[in-house]
């Protein structure tokens, strides 16, 4: 029996969908927050890397929220993490952040709507 080899098509050949041309349907304006005497800037949730969010979500809802904050704060995360952060403030922040990003309560970030 002869082994089959998969045909490889060069990257510049016709394709069915060009993901490189897809643009966000919403303005990816950052969400700015004042907390403990400092301004914090969270990247828009639609612009976050989905792989990092999925990995954080594997730890449950709380880990998912922390993962969103960590990814949206980027380089600011280590300083933010040093602060005392009561759960009631985290819930309020997450609710306000989701509203800023156009997500309704109970709507998944990955839903696309």
N, CA, C and O of each residue as an XYZ file, in Angstrom:
452
protein
N       0.846     -1.174      0.000
C       0.000      0.000      0.000
C       0.891      1.236      0.000
O       1.891      1.296      0.715
N       0.521      2.204     -0.797
C       1.291      3.433     -0.902
C       0.803      4.442      0.133
O      -0.400      4.636      0.307
N       1.741      5.076      0.807
C       1.377      6.101      1.799
C       0.901      7.357      1.074
O       1.483      7.779      0.074
N      -0.160      7.934      1.599
C      -0.681      9.175      1.015
C       0.001     10.365      1.679
O       0.252     10.370      2.884
N       0.284     11.342      0.887
C       0.820     12.581      1.440
C      -0.189     13.678      1.169
O      -0.769     13.763      0.086
N      -0.383     14.498      2.154
C      -1.353     15.588      2.013
C      -0.787     16.638      1.068
O       0.391     16.990      1.126
N      -1.661     17.125      0.200
C      -1.256     18.207     -0.689
C      -1.195     19.489      0.130
O      -2.086     19.781      0.928
N      -0.154     20.227     -0.078
C      -0.062     21.514      0.597
C      -0.299     22.612     -0.422
O       0.251     22.594     -1.523
N      -1.115     23.551     -0.039
C      -1.428     24.683     -0.903
C      -0.681     25.892     -0.365
O      -0.729     26.159      0.836
N       0.003     26.622     -1.220
C       0.710     27.813     -0.753
C      -0.250     28.800     -0.083
O      -1.426     28.878     -0.440
N       0.270     29.551      0.895
C      -0.551     30.493      1.658
C      -1.181     31.583      0.810
O      -2.204     32.151      1.192
N      -0.580     31.885     -0.343
C      -1.122     32.967     -1.164
C      -2.174     32.488     -2.168
O      -2.655     33.273     -2.985
N      -2.528     31.219     -2.110
C      -3.537     30.674     -3.016
C      -4.938     31.014     -2.503
O      -5.095     31.387     -1.341
N      -5.947     30.889     -3.351
C      -7.316     31.228     -2.922
C      -7.716     30.500     -1.640
O      -7.307     29.368     -1.385
N      -8.516     31.181     -0.860
C      -8.999     30.645      0.411
C     -10.466     30.993      0.539
O     -10.982     31.805     -0.228
N     -11.144     30.387      1.504
C     -12.580     30.595      1.684
C     -12.918     31.796      2.560
O     -13.984     32.394      2.409
N     -12.023     32.152      3.468
C     -12.318     33.243      4.398
C     -11.012     33.900      4.815
O     -10.087     33.215      5.253
N     -10.926     35.204      4.687
C      -9.715     35.926      5.063
C      -9.916     36.571      6.430
O     -10.452     37.674      6.534
N      -9.489     35.886      7.458
C      -9.639     36.371      8.823
C      -8.808     37.630      9.074
O      -9.129     38.415      9.966
N      -7.747     37.825      8.297
C      -6.911     39.019      8.451
C      -7.677     40.309      8.165
O      -7.261     41.378      8.611
N      -8.769     40.231      7.442
C      -9.520     41.441      7.085
C     -10.646     41.763      8.060
O     -11.293     42.802      7.928
N     -10.889     40.897      9.029
C     -11.992     41.101      9.969
C     -11.642     42.221     10.948
O     -10.561     42.234     11.538
N     -12.567     43.149     11.108
C     -12.417     44.270     12.039
C     -13.477     44.145     13.127
O     -14.517     43.520     12.921
N     -13.214     44.733     14.267
C     -14.186     44.740     15.355
C     -15.409     45.547     14.942
O     -15.286     46.570     14.269
N     -16.577     45.088     15.343
C     -17.820     45.798     15.040
C     -18.093     46.905     16.050
O     -19.006     47.708     15.857
N     -17.314     46.956     17.120
C     -17.485     47.985     18.149
C     -16.162     48.725     18.335
O     -15.090     48.194     18.049
N     -16.263     49.959     18.820
C     -15.052     50.703     19.160
C     -14.407     50.021     20.365
O     -15.082     49.733     21.354
N     -13.133     49.769     20.284
C     -12.433     49.064     21.355
C     -11.841     50.053     22.363
O     -10.676     49.955     22.748
N     -12.683     51.014     22.779
C     -12.248     52.026     23.737
C     -11.944     51.381     25.083
O     -12.697     50.524     25.546
N     -10.840     51.789     25.715
C     -10.521     51.236     27.030
C     -11.498     51.721     28.094
O     -12.163     52.744     27.928
N     -11.570     50.983     29.168
C     -12.417     51.301     30.318
C     -11.497     51.851     31.401
O     -10.587     51.163     31.861
N     -11.741     53.098     31.804
C     -10.872     53.758     32.780
C     -11.548     53.811     34.139
O     -12.717     54.177     34.254
N     -10.794     53.441     35.162
C     -11.324     53.319     36.518
C     -10.406     54.060     37.489
O      -9.183     54.039     37.344
N     -11.007     54.706     38.468
C     -10.232     55.296     39.561
C     -10.382     54.382     40.771
O     -11.496     54.089     41.206
N      -9.250     53.935     41.308
C      -9.276     53.033     42.462
C      -8.019     53.254     43.292
O      -6.902     53.224     42.776
N      -8.218     53.473     44.561
C      -7.150     53.688     45.532
C      -6.168     54.770     45.071
O      -4.951     54.594     45.105
N      -6.749     55.900     44.637
C      -5.954     57.068     44.286
C      -5.231     56.993     42.960
O      -4.368     57.825     42.680
N      -5.564     56.019     42.143
C      -4.864     55.843     40.869
C      -5.856     55.547     39.748
O      -6.933     54.995     39.974
N      -5.467     55.924     38.552
C      -6.254     55.626     37.356
C      -5.753     54.299     36.772
O      -4.553     54.081     36.602
N      -6.713     53.428     36.474
C      -6.408     52.125     35.876
C      -7.111     52.061     34.532
O      -8.245     52.521     34.402
N      -6.452     51.499     33.538
C      -7.038     51.404     32.204
C      -7.134     49.939     31.794
O      -6.131     49.238     31.664
N      -8.379     49.502     31.594
C      -8.663     48.127     31.196
C      -8.922     48.096     29.692
O      -9.749     48.857     29.191
N      -8.228     47.231     28.977
C      -8.483     47.067     27.544
C      -9.901     46.529     27.346
O     -10.420     45.810     28.200
N     -10.517     46.875     26.235
C     -11.867     46.403     25.908
C     -11.858     44.878     25.810
O     -10.932     44.293     25.249
N     -12.872     44.248     26.348
C     -12.933     42.783     26.403
C     -12.914     42.138     25.011
O     -12.405     41.029     24.849
N     -13.462     42.826     24.013
C     -13.488     42.270     22.654
C     -12.088     42.179     22.046
O     -11.870     41.417     21.104
N     -11.144     42.948     22.579
C      -9.786     42.936     22.055
C      -8.849     41.981     22.777
O      -7.684     41.853     22.398
N      -9.343     41.304     23.819
C      -8.492     40.390     24.583
C      -8.302     39.065     23.849
O      -9.173     38.625     23.100
N      -7.163     38.448     24.073
C      -6.844     37.162     23.448
C      -7.730     36.069     24.043
O      -7.690     35.815     25.247
N      -8.514     35.438     23.211
C      -9.492     34.440     23.657
C      -8.824     33.251     24.340
O      -9.399     32.671     25.261
N      -7.619     32.878     23.905
C      -6.956     31.705     24.489
C      -6.648     31.939     25.965
O      -6.788     31.028     26.781
N      -6.228     33.163     26.312
C      -5.961     33.473     27.721
C      -7.244     33.443     28.541
O      -7.239     32.996     29.688
N      -8.341     33.919     27.958
C      -9.615     33.937     28.676
C     -10.159     32.528     28.887
O     -10.692     32.220     29.953
N     -10.028     31.683     27.887
C     -10.492     30.293     28.008
C      -9.692     29.572     29.090
O     -10.254     28.831     29.897
N      -8.396     29.793     29.102
C      -7.547     29.155     30.111
C      -7.962     29.589     31.518
O      -8.035     28.760     32.425
N      -8.232     30.878     31.705
C      -8.666     31.377     33.015
C     -10.029     30.805     33.391
O     -10.271     30.497     34.558
N     -10.915     30.660     32.415
C     -12.278     30.178     32.672
C     -12.300     28.722     33.123
O     -13.262     28.284     33.755
N     -11.259     27.978     32.807
C     -11.203     26.579     33.233
C     -11.187     26.452     34.753
O     -11.471     25.380     35.287
N     -10.860     27.535     35.453
C     -10.820     27.523     36.910
C     -12.127     27.940     37.553
O     -12.184     28.081     38.775
N     -13.181     28.144     36.772
C     -14.477     28.550     37.311
C     -14.734     30.037     37.137
O     -13.907     30.766     36.591
N     -15.898     30.475     37.610
C     -16.349     31.847     37.383
C     -15.419     32.894     38.000
O     -15.085     33.882     37.347
N     -15.006     32.692     39.228
C     -14.135     33.660     39.889
C     -12.794     33.773     39.166
O     -12.302     34.878     38.937
N     -12.208     32.643     38.811
C     -10.942     32.649     38.068
C     -11.122     33.304     36.703
O     -10.217     33.977     36.212
N     -12.283     33.110     36.093
C     -12.551     33.739     34.801
C     -12.567     35.257     34.935
O     -11.989     35.959     34.105
N     -13.227     35.772     35.979
C     -13.268     37.224     36.188
C     -11.866     37.764     36.447
O     -11.488     38.799     35.896
N     -11.099     37.077     37.274
C      -9.729     37.502     37.554
C      -8.902     37.455     36.267
O      -8.083     38.341     36.023
N      -9.113     36.431     35.450
C      -8.403     36.326     34.177
C      -8.714     37.481     33.245
O      -7.827     37.982     32.555
N      -9.972     37.907     33.222
C     -10.350     39.061     32.404
C      -9.619     40.300     32.909
O      -9.052     41.052     32.115
N      -9.628     40.518     34.222
C      -8.936     41.686     34.781
C      -7.439     41.630     34.476
O      -6.852     42.625     34.048
N      -6.832     40.483     34.692
C      -5.394     40.332     34.458
C      -5.045     40.636     33.003
O      -4.094     41.366     32.725
N      -5.812     40.077     32.089
C      -5.526     40.286     30.676
C      -5.851     41.698     30.219
O      -5.132     42.259     29.393
N      -6.917     42.278     30.741
C      -7.303     43.621     30.299
C      -6.398     44.702     30.891
O      -6.242     45.767     30.295
N      -5.806     44.442     32.046
C      -4.882     45.407     32.648
C      -3.471     45.304     32.075
O      -2.710     46.270     32.129
N      -3.119     44.159     31.534
C      -1.796     43.999     30.926
C      -0.670     44.288     31.905
O      -0.587     43.666     32.964
N       0.201     45.237     31.552
C       1.365     45.572     32.371
C       0.999     46.183     33.721
O       1.833     46.217     34.626
N      -0.230     46.663     33.868
C      -0.658     47.245     35.138
C      -1.030     46.168     36.169
O      -1.127     46.460     37.361
N      -1.237     44.939     35.715
C      -1.720     43.872     36.585
C      -0.875     43.675     37.844
O      -1.455     43.596     38.927
N       0.456     43.591     37.775
C       1.220     43.344     39.008
C       0.959     44.397     40.098
O       0.875     44.052     41.277
N       0.832     45.657     39.720
C       0.555     46.712     40.704
C      -0.877     46.616     41.224
O      -1.120     46.795     42.417
N      -1.823     46.332     40.331
C      -3.226     46.195     40.729
C      -3.380     45.027     41.701
O      -4.138     45.110     42.667
N      -2.669     43.961     41.442
C      -2.755     42.734     42.249
C      -2.274     42.950     43.683
O      -2.680     42.223     44.589
N      -1.421     43.933     43.891
C      -0.897     44.223     45.229
C      -1.938     44.874     46.138
O      -1.776     44.876     47.358
N      -3.003     45.425     45.556
C      -4.006     46.160     46.325
C      -4.997     45.222     47.007
O      -5.292     44.136     46.508
N      -5.501     45.660     48.147
C      -6.605     44.951     48.789
C      -7.839     45.183     47.920
O      -8.145     46.319     47.558
N      -8.541     44.109     47.589
C      -9.632     44.212     46.616
C     -10.826     43.402     47.106
O     -10.928     42.214     46.802
N     -11.740     44.032     47.867
C     -12.901     43.308     48.389
C     -13.775     42.744     47.263
O     -13.877     43.330     46.185
N     -14.386     41.626     47.528
C     -15.200     40.956     46.517
C     -16.349     41.831     46.023
O     -16.668     41.801     44.835
N     -16.982     42.616     46.912
C     -18.095     43.456     46.467
C     -17.630     44.500     45.452
O     -18.393     44.885     44.566
N     -16.378     44.961     45.577
C     -15.852     45.917     44.596
C     -15.533     45.205     43.286
O     -15.732     45.760     42.205
N     -15.037     43.975     43.389
C     -14.752     43.214     42.178
C     -16.033     42.996     41.377
O     -16.040     43.147     40.156
N     -17.117     42.639     42.071
C     -18.394     42.416     41.383
C     -18.879     43.696     40.713
O     -19.335     43.669     39.570
N     -18.779     44.829     41.433
C     -19.211     46.111     40.870
C     -18.349     46.492     39.669
O     -18.862     46.981     38.662
N     -17.045     46.269     39.775
C     -16.135     46.573     38.673
C     -16.456     45.713     37.458
O     -16.508     46.214     36.335
N     -16.668     44.426     37.678
C     -16.941     43.528     36.555
C     -18.259     43.888     35.872
O     -18.357     43.838     34.646
N     -19.262     44.246     36.653
C     -20.556     44.659     36.091
C     -20.392     45.920     35.252
O     -20.910     45.994     34.138
N     -19.674     46.913     35.777
C     -19.464     48.168     35.046
C     -18.617     47.938     33.793
O     -18.878     48.535     32.748
N     -17.612     47.080     33.895
C     -16.741     46.768     32.755
C     -17.536     46.085     31.639
O     -17.402     46.439     30.468
N     -18.356     45.116     32.008
C     -19.182     44.422     31.013
C     -20.141     45.399     30.334
O     -20.342     45.333     29.122
N     -20.728     46.300     31.109
C     -21.636     47.296     30.538
C     -20.879     48.189     29.557
O     -21.370     48.463     28.462
N     -19.692     48.642     29.943
C     -18.865     49.467     29.060
C     -18.583     48.738     27.743
O     -18.580     49.344     26.671
N     -18.349     47.434     27.843
C     -18.007     46.630     26.668
C     -19.233     46.177     25.874
O     -19.099     45.489     24.862
N     -20.428     46.562     26.333
C     -21.646     46.240     25.595
C     -22.183     44.851     25.843
O     -22.970     44.345     25.042
N     -21.777     44.218     26.935
C     -22.278     42.881     27.263
C     -23.393     43.000     28.279
O     -23.261     43.702     29.281
N     -24.469     42.326     28.023
C     -25.608     42.327     28.941
C     -25.355     41.334     30.064
O     -24.590     40.386     29.887
N     -25.986     41.536     31.218
C     -25.825     40.565     32.307
C     -26.175     39.153     31.837
O     -27.204     38.935     31.199
N     -25.306     38.208     32.162
C     -25.541     36.818     31.791
C     -25.057     36.463     30.400
O     -25.077     35.292     30.022
N     -24.620     37.456     29.626
C     -24.142     37.194     28.272
C     -22.668     36.829     28.321
O     -21.882     37.494     28.995
N     -22.299     35.797     27.624
C     -20.918     35.351     27.584
C     -20.090     36.266     26.704
O     -20.584     36.792     25.706
N     -18.813     36.459     27.078
C     -17.919     37.252     26.247
C     -17.743     36.619     24.877
O     -17.503     37.325     23.897
N     -17.858     35.312     24.794
C     -17.628     34.597     23.547
C     -18.876     34.477     22.687
O     -18.829     33.856     21.625
N     -19.986     35.055     23.119
C     -21.234     34.862     22.387
C     -21.258     35.588     21.058
O     -21.978     35.187     20.143
N     -20.468     36.667     20.940
C     -20.420     37.387     19.681
C     -21.578     38.312     19.451
O     -21.647     38.939     18.394
N     -22.501     38.432     20.394
C     -23.626     39.341     20.187
C     -23.535     40.526     21.106
O     -24.401     41.400     21.073
